[in-house]
């Protein structure tokens, strides 16, 4: 696809996906939280983004290997021990970050209802566990169905300020999932030497008790300027 500035719709976080996708979709997360029992990862404004194409109601992932989800490494409160003061005393060894990644493209169940199913893993990073520590795998991901939160405070709004007329922009999109399974960690330390430590810290495996993912987002939909279909 082309990457010229004149070809791209002017909305935040646009990622061109494929000439086979008639529309471009971007969901910018403005805040949220992932929770598995007492293991909590706050999602900061801009810490996560969904972006790709939509064709005939189906999601078309970008060809960059992301599967359409872009996550930043987010600090885990409490660090490696779960107790902030103790973890801070350990310096960099006490810090833990978590990064949400997709293992395959999401499924759009109902775009107008903001109903999506995500297939995720979480990359846990700390000097002790190395670079291959994951919660969830491509064969056993976290399967998370996000559905809109109902209520007067969660009504989506149409955004107009600074949005081109060719772009549909919806703000205050609030979606959540709960009671999904979270598997045990893999790859923590050499030969998985720290798997048990991480599992205890993150209360894993979790059969779906006290698991949740909540996010607030802005969503953008536009024509794909590079669409090559008929």
C-alpha positions as CSV (number, residue, x, y, z in Angstrom):
1,X,0.0,0.0,0.0
2,X,1.1,3.6,-0.5
3,X,2.2,5.6,2.4
4,X,2.0,9.1,0.9
5,X,0.6,11.8,3.2
6,X,-2.0,12.8,0.6
7,X,-3.4,9.2,0.5
8,X,-3.9,8.7,4.2
9,X,-7.0,9.8,6.1
10,X,-6.1,12.3,8.7
11,X,-7.1,10.6,11.9
12,X,-4.9,9.4,14.8
13,X,-3.1,6.1,14.6
14,X,-4.1,5.1,11.1
15,X,-2.4,2.0,9.9
16,X,-3.0,1.0,6.3
17,X,-3.7,-2.7,6.0
18,X,-4.3,-4.2,2.6
19,X,-5.7,-3.2,-0.8
20,X,-8.3,-5.9,-0.1
21,X,-9.9,-3.9,2.7
22,X,-12.5,-1.3,1.7
23,X,-12.3,0.5,5.1
24,X,-9.7,1.4,7.7
25,X,-10.5,0.9,11.4
26,X,-8.5,2.3,14.3
27,X,-9.4,2.0,17.9
28,X,-7.3,4.2,20.3
29,X,-7.5,3.0,23.9
30,X,-7.7,6.0,26.3
31,X,-7.5,4.0,29.5
32,X,-8.3,0.7,31.0
33,X,-7.2,-2.3,33.1
34,X,-6.4,-5.9,32.8
35,X,-6.9,-8.0,35.9
36,X,-6.3,-11.6,37.0
37,X,-7.0,-11.8,40.7
38,X,-4.5,-9.5,42.4
39,X,-2.4,-9.1,39.2
40,X,-3.4,-5.8,37.7
41,X,-2.0,-4.0,34.7
42,X,-3.4,-0.5,34.2
43,X,-3.6,0.5,30.5
44,X,-2.6,4.1,30.0
45,X,-4.0,6.5,27.5
46,X,-2.3,5.5,24.2
47,X,-0.9,2.3,25.7
48,X,-2.8,0.1,23.3
49,X,-4.2,0.4,19.8
50,X,-6.2,-1.7,17.4
51,X,-5.8,-0.9,13.7
52,X,-6.4,-2.6,10.4
53,X,-8.9,-3.0,7.7
54,X,-12.6,-4.0,7.4
55,X,-14.0,-5.8,4.4
56,X,-17.5,-7.2,4.2
57,X,-17.8,-7.0,8.0
58,X,-14.6,-9.0,8.6
59,X,-11.3,-7.7,10.0
60,X,-8.3,-7.6,7.7
61,X,-5.0,-7.5,9.7
62,X,-2.0,-5.4,8.6
63,X,0.8,-7.4,7.0
64,X,3.4,-6.3,9.7
65,X,2.9,-9.4,11.9
66,X,1.0,-7.4,14.6
67,X,-2.3,-9.0,13.8
68,X,-3.8,-5.5,14.2
69,X,-3.0,-4.9,17.9
70,X,-0.2,-2.5,19.0
71,X,0.6,-2.5,22.7
72,X,3.3,-0.6,24.7
73,X,5.1,-2.2,27.6
74,X,3.1,-1.1,30.7
75,X,4.4,-1.0,34.3
76,X,2.9,-3.6,36.6
77,X,2.1,-1.9,40.0
78,X,3.8,-3.6,42.9
79,X,6.6,-4.9,40.6
80,X,8.1,-8.4,41.0
81,X,7.0,-9.0,44.6
82,X,3.5,-7.3,44.5
83,X,4.7,-4.9,47.3
84,X,5.8,-1.6,45.8
85,X,8.3,-0.7,48.6
86,X,10.0,-4.1,48.5
87,X,10.2,-4.1,44.7
88,X,11.6,-0.6,44.6
89,X,14.3,-1.7,47.0
90,X,15.4,-4.2,44.4
91,X,16.0,-1.4,41.8
92,X,15.6,-2.5,38.2
93,X,15.4,-6.1,39.2
94,X,12.1,-5.3,40.9
95,X,10.4,-3.7,37.9
96,X,7.9,-5.6,35.8
97,X,6.3,-4.6,32.6
98,X,3.5,-6.3,30.6
99,X,2.8,-5.9,26.9
100,X,-0.4,-7.1,25.3
101,X,0.1,-8.8,21.9
102,X,-2.2,-10.5,19.5
103,X,-1.5,-14.1,18.3
104,X,-4.0,-14.0,15.5
105,X,-6.4,-11.4,14.0
106,X,-9.4,-10.4,16.0
107,X,-12.9,-11.3,15.0
108,X,-15.6,-8.6,14.5
109,X,-18.8,-10.0,15.9
110,X,-20.8,-6.8,15.5
111,X,-19.0,-3.6,14.5
112,X,-21.9,-1.3,15.3
113,X,-22.2,-2.8,18.8
114,X,-18.4,-2.7,19.3
115,X,-18.4,-6.4,19.9
116,X,-15.0,-8.0,19.2
117,X,-13.2,-11.2,20.1
118,X,-9.5,-10.9,20.7
119,X,-6.8,-13.6,20.9
120,X,-4.0,-12.4,23.1
121,X,-0.8,-13.2,24.9
122,X,0.9,-11.0,27.5
123,X,4.7,-10.5,27.3
124,X,6.0,-10.2,30.8
125,X,9.4,-8.5,31.1
126,X,11.9,-8.4,34.0
127,X,15.6,-8.9,34.2
128,X,15.1,-12.2,36.0
129,X,12.7,-13.8,33.6
130,X,14.5,-12.9,30.3
131,X,12.8,-12.0,27.0
132,X,10.6,-15.1,26.4
133,X,8.2,-14.9,29.3
134,X,4.6,-15.1,28.1
135,X,1.1,-15.5,29.6
136,X,-0.7,-17.2,26.8
137,X,0.7,-18.8,23.6
138,X,-0.4,-18.9,19.9
139,X,-1.9,-22.3,20.5
140,X,-3.5,-21.4,23.9
141,X,-4.2,-17.7,23.9
142,X,-6.4,-15.6,26.1
143,X,-9.7,-15.5,24.2
144,X,-11.4,-12.3,25.2
145,X,-14.8,-11.2,23.9
146,X,-15.2,-7.4,24.4
147,X,-18.7,-6.1,24.6
148,X,-20.1,-2.6,25.2
149,X,-20.8,-1.5,28.8
150,X,-24.3,-0.3,29.2
151,X,-25.4,2.7,31.2
152,X,-25.8,6.5,31.0
153,X,-22.1,7.2,31.6
154,X,-21.0,4.9,28.8
155,X,-23.1,6.1,25.9
156,X,-20.8,6.6,22.8
157,X,-20.6,10.0,21.3
158,X,-20.0,11.2,17.7
159,X,-16.8,13.2,17.5
160,X,-16.6,16.2,15.1
161,X,-13.9,18.6,16.2
162,X,-10.8,18.1,14.1
163,X,-12.2,15.1,12.3
164,X,-12.4,15.1,8.5
165,X,-15.9,14.7,7.0
166,X,-14.8,11.4,5.4
167,X,-14.1,9.8,8.8
168,X,-16.6,8.4,11.2
169,X,-15.2,9.0,14.7
170,X,-16.9,7.7,17.9
171,X,-15.7,8.7,21.4
172,X,-16.5,7.3,24.8
173,X,-16.5,3.7,23.6
174,X,-16.5,1.5,26.8
175,X,-16.2,-2.2,26.4
176,X,-15.3,-5.0,28.8
177,X,-14.9,-8.8,29.2
178,X,-14.8,-10.9,32.3
179,X,-14.4,-14.5,33.4
180,X,-12.1,-15.6,30.6
181,X,-9.4,-18.2,31.2
182,X,-5.8,-17.1,31.6
183,X,-3.2,-19.9,31.2
184,X,0.0,-20.4,33.2
185,X,3.1,-18.6,32.2
186,X,5.8,-20.1,30.0
187,X,9.4,-19.2,29.3
188,X,10.1,-17.4,32.6
189,X,13.9,-17.7,33.0
190,X,16.2,-20.4,31.7
191,X,14.2,-23.6,30.9
192,X,11.3,-22.0,32.7
193,X,13.1,-21.8,36.1
194,X,10.9,-18.9,37.3
195,X,7.6,-20.1,35.9
196,X,6.3,-21.0,39.3
197,X,7.4,-17.6,40.8
198,X,5.5,-15.7,38.1
199,X,2.5,-18.0,38.3
200,X,2.2,-17.3,42.0
201,X,2.7,-13.5,41.5
202,X,0.0,-13.4,38.8
203,X,-2.4,-16.0,40.4
204,X,-2.1,-18.3,37.4
205,X,-3.4,-20.4,35.9
206,X,-6.8,-18.7,36.3
207,X,-9.9,-20.7,35.2
208,X,-11.8,-17.5,34.7
209,X,-12.4,-16.4,38.3
210,X,-11.8,-12.7,38.9
211,X,-10.4,-12.0,35.4
212,X,-11.4,-8.9,33.5
213,X,-10.4,-6.5,30.8
214,X,-12.0,-3.1,30.6
215,X,-11.1,-0.3,28.2
216,X,-12.3,3.1,27.2
217,X,-11.6,4.1,23.6
218,X,-12.1,6.3,20.6
219,X,-12.9,4.5,17.3
220,X,-12.3,5.8,13.8
221,X,-13.6,4.3,10.5
222,X,-12.7,5.6,7.0
223,X,-12.5,4.6,3.4
224,X,-9.2,2.9,2.5
225,X,-7.5,5.2,0.0
226,X,-5.6,2.2,-1.5
227,X,-8.6,-0.1,-1.9
228,X,-8.1,-2.1,-5.0
229,X,-11.4,-3.9,-5.1
230,X,-14.3,-3.3,-7.4
